[in-house]
């Protein structure tokens, strides 16, 4: 396999690089935003044409959810135009594009777990820019996999786990939202899922389309925080208990509206590719790696 990965320094990109580098049958070209500006179509076309990958994995994204409310032009450039450029380039060489998307494409007001065919209705600029990216990829390259995920955490970059651990160093009490629900997802498991999909595509499984992949069991942010602190105490990362107050979304206003329900139904990816949901509780036992 010849694999091109964008966003190599991000949470998922870093894990992809680590996993592909252990595979002797993979020729990998992994690039960060300085090495490849995906919003520049000429640069994208030149890099793709020269490297000639069979699979392009777009792990690059603008993920500053609240800042996107004021920086929508930048969010759309990275989350819509960049994926479009990569998809066009993939289509020109008959390659496959795997693009990572988000639960934020949904309104979050459903009482059920979202399936891939549910209506999208994002309520934030970030969500709208990511949905536009999905549509751009779909329009530009028929050979596409769009992987929606949620609540990503891992060893690299900023995420909820290392934010909680950092705050716990200086605070005895924290307030965490308890009325937003989802499935925390370990970045290494997302990378593993993408590696599995890549192998199956090369082997002939051409089940292109949109897939959901996130963690289980579903929890609130408040319950997620409690689990983080329980494990941190057990492993002597924390020396004292942290009191976590449960608050509502209304109590904790943010510039961008978050989905109340980010629970993704992942039955399709299990049925088609044999991929199980991320066991985020098992991943948290390596909590020292997230400091």
Buried (B, 14 or more C-beta within 10 A) or exposed (E): BBBBBBBBBBBBBBBBBEBBEEBEEBBBBBBBBEEBBBBBBEBBBEBBEEBEBBBBBBBBBBBBBBBBBEBBEBBBBBBBBBBBBBBBBBBEBEBBBBBBBBBBBBBBEBEEBBBBEBEBBBBBBBBBBBBBBBBBBBEBBEBBBBBBBBBBBBBBBEBBBBBBBEEBEEEEEBBBBBBBBBBBBBBBBBBBBBBBBBBBBBEEEEBBEBBBBBBBEBBBBBBBBBBBBBBBBEEEBBEEEBEBEBBEBEEBEEEBBBBBBBBBBBEBBEEBBEBEBBBBBEBBEBBEEBE
